[in-house]
Amino acid sequence: MGSTYMAKPGEVPRKWWIIDAKDKPLGRVASLASRILRGKHKPTYTPSCDSGDSVIIINAEQVKLTGKKREQKIFFTHSGYPGGARYTPYKVMLERHPERVIEAAVKGMLPHNRLGRKLIKHLFVYRGSTHPHQAQKPSVWQGGE
């Protein structure tokens, strides 16, 4: 019997992917992005290692929320100080900062430890259809969405 392959951080080939969020549900976009960031789409996936790719999400302002979530769902942040709680409806957040909505959804699907904090740095979310990462030669994600 052979031994199980465990990837090392330096030997993992990295790619850049573009995900278009236009008219797609927020949860579907976030789960796809977290899967790519984690590296679960690769045969060399290792749970304890950063073996994922970088993700660019474009058209963040056109992401869809199903049902009545746009009006009823609340975005919660806390400053850390007493009385520092802030409650903002998703309708307002999607108008002002659609990037933060997607970033929060993806961050919640990543591990809540050192690895997750490292992985979230490989996520880039943009409001429109343009992005400044042409030099990295990103590919458009065509896989299962």
DRENKE-886206 format. One record per residue (C-alpha): y, x, z; residue in one letter. Coordinates in steps of 0.1 Angstrom, whole numbers, padded with zeros to 4 digits, always signed. Example, Ala and Ser with C-alpha at 12.3 -4.5 7.8 and 13.67 -1.06 7.14 Angstrom:
-0045+0123+0078A
-0011+0137+0071S
# end
This chain:
+0000+0000+0000M
+0035+0013-0009G
+0065+0013+0014S
+0093-0012+0012T
+0124+0000-0007Y
+0155+0003+0014M
+0187+0009-0006A
+0212+0034+0007K
+0250+0027+0003P
+0257+0056-0020G
+0229+0049-0045E
+0237+0013-0053V
+0253+0008-0088P
+0283-0015-0085R
+0298-0039-0110K
+0328-0062-0111W
+0324-0099-0118W
+0349-0127-0126I
+0343-0162-0114I
+0365-0190-0129D
+0371-0216-0101A
+0386-0242-0125K
+0373-0277-0118D
+0344-0264-0097K
+0337-0275-0061P
+0350-0251-0034L
+0316-0247-0017G
+0298-0238-0050R
+0323-0212-0058V
+0323-0197-0023A
+0285-0196-0020S
+0282-0179-0054L
+0309-0153-0045A
+0292-0146-0011S
+0258-0141-0028R
+0273-0116-0053I
+0293-0098-0025L
+0261-0095-0005R
+0240-0083-0034G
+0214-0110-0033K
+0213-0113-0071H
+0199-0077-0073K
+0163-0067-0069P
+0174-0038-0047T
+0189-0062-0021Y
+0189-0047+0014T
+0201-0070+0043P
+0216-0042+0064S
+0234-0024+0036C
+0264-0031+0014D
+0245-0034-0018S
+0268-0060-0035G
+0293-0061-0063D
+0331-0068-0064S
+0342-0104-0072V
+0374-0116-0088I
+0381-0153-0085I
+0407-0167-0109I
+0423-0202-0111N
+0421-0207-0074A
+0447-0235-0074E
+0424-0256-0097Q
+0393-0256-0073V
+0380-0291-0065K
+0373-0307-0031L
+0349-0336-0033T
+0353-0369-0015G
+0383-0373+0008K
+0383-0336+0019K
+0416-0330+0003R
+0434-0354+0026E
+0411-0353+0057Q
+0399-0317+0061K
+0420-0295+0083I
+0426-0257+0080F
+0427-0242+0115F
+0443-0208+0125T
+0452-0194+0158H
+0477-0166+0166S
+0458-0155+0197G
+0487-0165+0220Y
+0486-0196+0242P
+0497-0226+0222G
+0493-0206+0190G
+0470-0231+0172A
+0481-0242+0137R
+0465-0272+0119Y
+0473-0275+0082T
+0457-0301+0059P
+0438-0287+0029Y
+0461-0306+0006K
+0491-0285+0018V
+0471-0253+0018M
+0460-0258-0018L
+0496-0262-0029E
+0510-0233-0009R
+0482-0207-0006H
+0450-0216-0026P
+0438-0180-0023E
+0435-0184+0015R
+0413-0215+0011V
+0387-0197-0010I
+0389-0165+0011E
+0382-0185+0043A
+0353-0204+0027A
+0337-0171+0015V
+0343-0153+0048K
+0325-0181+0066G
+0294-0175+0044M
+0293-0138+0050L
+0278-0121+0082P
+0301-0122+0112H
+0298-0085+0120N
+0309-0050+0106R
+0291-0056+0074L
+0308-0089+0067G
+0342-0073+0074R
+0334-0046+0049K
+0321-0070+0022L
+0352-0093+0023I
+0373-0064+0011K
+0355-0066-0022H
+0368-0101-0029L
+0400-0106-0049F
+0413-0142-0054V
+0442-0151-0078Y
+0461-0182-0083R
+0463-0181-0121G
+0440-0169-0149S
+0454-0133-0149T
+0444-0104-0126H
+0453-0067-0124P
+0417-0054-0125H
+0413-0048-0163Q
+0407-0011-0157A
+0374-0019-0138Q
+0361-0037-0169K
+0349-0069-0151P
+0322-0092-0167S
+0324-0130-0166V
+0297-0144-0144W
+0274-0165-0166Q
+0244-0169-0141G
+0235-0200-0122G
+0265-0216-0106E
# end
